[in-house]
Amino acid sequence: MDAGEYHLDLVVGYGAVPVIVPRVAGVHAMLDSFEPIHGVLLCEGEDIDPSLYNDGDDEASDALSPQQLEAVRRLHPSDAAVDHEKDSIELLLASRCLERNVPFLGICRGSQVLNVACGGSLYQDVEQELHPQNDAAVCHMDYRNYDGHRHPVRVLPGTPLHDWFAESLLDGDQLMVNSYHHQGVRRLAERFVPMAHAPDGLVEGFYDPDAYNPGEGKFLMGLQFHPERMRKEGSDEFDYPGCAKAYQEFVRAVVAYQAKLAAAHVHGRSAVTTSPKLNREVEKQRKVIGWSFSLAKNMHASSDNTGAQHPAEHRDGDLDAGAEFLESKTALSVQQEKRLKQMGATVRNASAYMNRLKVSEEREAAARALMAKMSVAQLASLAAFYRAMGNVCSEVLDAKLQPPSPTLHE
């Protein structure tokens, strides 16, 4: 299974419907389109722009020299390429979750995004900044043994992580985890409590105890390692039974949060804060684009059979905004397409999908109920009829798929 599909496989397996927010230009201004959001899972990716967490932090601002930064870029070229659009999208998602108490699980980069969104900071490079003055250096990125590399962490008692792996801990608090990062938490945001440390002192997991109660729809956590990828070599079997618990409890919180939201709606009250308003300029742009699309739809609907169009009255250039949006905002680069493919399949428009699934199930149930009333002879006759139709269909299909025989001319 592709590594990106592990996340989706676990989320779906525990009963949630994932909707991927694509990393394309302009999405950060249109997050309202993805509402209602019942939970956010942020995963791996490039380094976060250091200007987003170094401001006002003198210790971190002068951490690396230009020569050191260049060395980091050469050693980690794919990670060190900052993606400003991704930063913008994910920090806005994190902020929205924090404002509304929406369940949030951050894995690897996702945990770093969460820490930065709450006022924490990062090491731009653990090896360069943490290890020179640390005798207990840890290899956090091994390109030669990418998926097989493990290092120990000490899990703190009284934390969810300790509860999940209690039966697997060595010497009462040791766990071997994978590692795919060269950055990490430097200053943990004040609201968080560490759940695990690497031998070099790096925070490998944290959570907010005041925002953690999955049964009540509360979940706010970051894990630097990838529990979903901690699998035995050549197998999909987890290293430890607790590896899937983060996803299980996250989905439990998502379901509870959704139920709480629905209950509040029924009783006519709001369970969360209202969504932030768009600024005036963005709101104006949204309305212009909406009008442009609406106009195009009306023109299409009013077309007659000859193709002639009878558009409603409009100003010159009314369609330009929509056309420009379609040309510039929705085209995916090769890199963006690759990212989306790596993330695996997604369910778009989850409500429509679930409705179609429900209709199919209802039809099947009705058919079963009808057949239950039929006699054995009637059922046998019906089965024989559909077998015959299946054979006919196969023969016709084969004939259509056969290449035409060459015609001989004298």
Residue pairs with C-beta under 8 A, 6 or more apart in sequence:
1 9
1 236
2 342
2 344
3 229
3 342
4 43
4 342
4 343
4 344
5 343
5 344
5 345
6 228
6 229
7 18
7 41
7 43
7 107
7 228
7 247
7 343
7 344
8 18
8 343
8 344
8 345
8 346
9 344
10 228
10 244
10 247
10 248
11 18
11 41
11 247
11 250
11 251
12 18
14 247
14 248
14 251
14 252
15 251
15 255
16 38
16 39
16 251
16 254
16 255
17 347
17 350
17 353
17 354
18 41
18 346
18 347
19 34
19 346
19 347
19 348
19 350
20 340
20 343
20 346
21 27
21 31
21 34
21 89
21 93
22 332
22 336
22 340
23 83
23 85
23 86
23 89
23 336
23 339
24 85
24 329
24 330
24 332
24 336
25 85
25 328
25 329
26 325
26 329
27 85
27 89
28 85
28 88
28 89
28 92
29 278
29 282
29 285
29 286
30 286
31 89
31 92
31 93
31 96
32 275
32 278
35 275
36 258
36 261
37 93
37 96
37 97
37 102
38 102
38 103
38 254
38 255
38 257
38 258
38 261
39 102
39 103
39 104
39 105
39 219
39 250
39 251
39 253
39 254
39 257
40 93
40 94
40 96
40 97
40 102
40 103
40 104
40 105
41 104
41 105
41 106
41 107
41 110
41 250
42 90
42 93
42 94
42 104
42 105
42 106
42 107
42 109
42 110
42 113
42 114
43 107
43 108
43 109
43 110
44 107
44 108
44 109
44 110
44 180
44 226
45 83
45 86
45 90
45 108
45 109
46 78
46 79
46 80
46 81
46 82
46 83
46 86
46 109
47 76
47 79
47 80
47 81
47 82
47 109
47 124
47 183
48 82
48 87
48 109
48 112
48 113
48 116
48 122
48 183
49 82
49 84
49 87
50 60
50 122
50 124
52 87
52 91
52 116
53 60
53 116
53 120
53 121
53 122
54 60
54 61
54 121
57 121
57 187
60 121
60 122
60 124
60 186
60 187
63 123
63 124
63 128
63 129
64 72
64 124
64 125
64 128
64 129
68 125
68 128
69 124
71 128
72 80
72 124
72 125
72 128
72 182
73 80
75 182
76 125
76 141
76 182
79 181
79 182
79 183
87 113
90 110
90 113
91 113
91 116
91 117
94 104
94 106
94 113
94 114
94 117
95 117
96 102
96 275
96 276
97 103
97 104
97 220
98 104
98 117
98 118
98 220
99 273
99 276
100 272
100 273
101 211
101 217
101 218
101 257
101 272
102 257
102 272
103 214
103 217
103 218
103 219
103 220
103 250
103 253
103 254
103 257
104 114
104 219
104 220
104 221
105 219
105 221
105 222
105 223
105 246
105 247
105 250
106 112
106 113
106 114
106 221
106 222
106 223
107 222
107 223
107 226
107 227
107 228
108 180
108 181
108 223
108 224
108 225
108 226
109 181
110 222
111 185
111 205
111 206
111 221
111 222
111 223
111 224
112 122
112 183
112 184
112 185
112 222
112 224
114 220
114 222
115 121
115 122
115 185
115 188
115 189
115 192
115 206
115 222
116 122
118 189
118 190
118 191
118 192
119 189
119 190
120 185
120 186
120 187
120 188
120 189
120 192
121 185
121 186
121 187
122 183
122 184
122 185
122 186
123 129
123 130
123 183
123 184
123 185
123 186
123 202
124 183
125 182
125 183
126 140
126 181
126 182
126 183
126 184
126 200
126 202
127 137
127 140
127 182
129 186
130 184
130 200
130 201
130 202
131 137
131 138
131 200
134 200
134 201
136 199
136 200
136 201
137 200
138 151
138 179
138 198
138 199
138 200
138 202
139 149
139 151
139 179
140 151
140 179
140 181
140 182
140 184
140 198
140 202
141 179
141 180
141 181
141 182
142 149
142 179
146 180
147 178
147 229
148 233
149 178
149 179
150 176
150 177
150 178
150 179
151 176
151 177
151 179
151 198
151 199
152 174
152 175
152 176
152 177
152 198
152 199
153 174
153 175
153 176
153 177
153 196
153 197
153 198
153 204
153 205
153 225
154 173
154 174
154 196
154 197
154 199
155 161
155 162
155 165
155 169
155 173
155 174
155 175
155 195
155 196
155 205
156 162
156 173
156 194
156 195
156 196
156 197
157 173
159 193
159 195
159 196
159 205
159 207
160 195
160 207
160 212
160 221
160 245
160 249
161 195
161 196
161 205
161 223
162 169
162 173
162 195
164 242
164 245
164 246
164 249
165 175
165 240
165 242
165 245
166 242
167 241
167 242
168 175
168 240
168 241
168 242
169 175
170 176
175 196
175 240
176 239
177 196
177 204
177 225
177 227
177 230
178 225
178 226
178 229
178 230
179 224
179 225
180 226
181 224
184 202
184 203
184 224
185 202
185 203
185 206
185 224
188 194
188 203
188 206
191 208
191 210
191 211
192 206
192 207
192 208
192 222
193 206
193 207
193 208
193 209
194 203
194 205
194 206
195 204
195 205
195 206
195 207
195 221
196 203
196 204
196 205
197 203
197 204
198 204
202 224
203 224
204 223
204 224
204 225
205 221
205 222
205 223
205 224
205 225
206 221
206 222
207 220
207 221
207 222
208 220
208 221
211 218
211 219
211 220
212 218
212 219
212 220
212 221
213 219
213 253
214 249
214 250
214 252
214 253
214 256
215 252
215 253
215 256
216 253
216 256
216 260
217 253
217 254
217 256
217 257
217 258
217 259
217 260
218 253
218 257
219 249
219 250
219 253
219 254
221 246
221 250
223 246
227 238
227 242
227 243
227 244
227 245
227 246
227 247
228 243
228 244
228 247
230 238
230 239
230 240
230 243
231 237
231 238
231 239
232 238
232 239
238 244
260 271
261 271
261 272
263 271
264 270
264 271
265 271
277 283
278 286
285 321
288 321
289 321
289 322
289 325
291 318
291 321
292 318
292 319
292 320
292 321
292 322
292 323
292 325
293 322
295 311
295 312
295 314
295 318
295 319
295 322
296 319
296 322
298 311
298 312
299 309
299 311
299 312
302 309
302 310
302 311
302 312
303 309
303 310
304 310
332 340
347 353
371 379
371 382
374 382
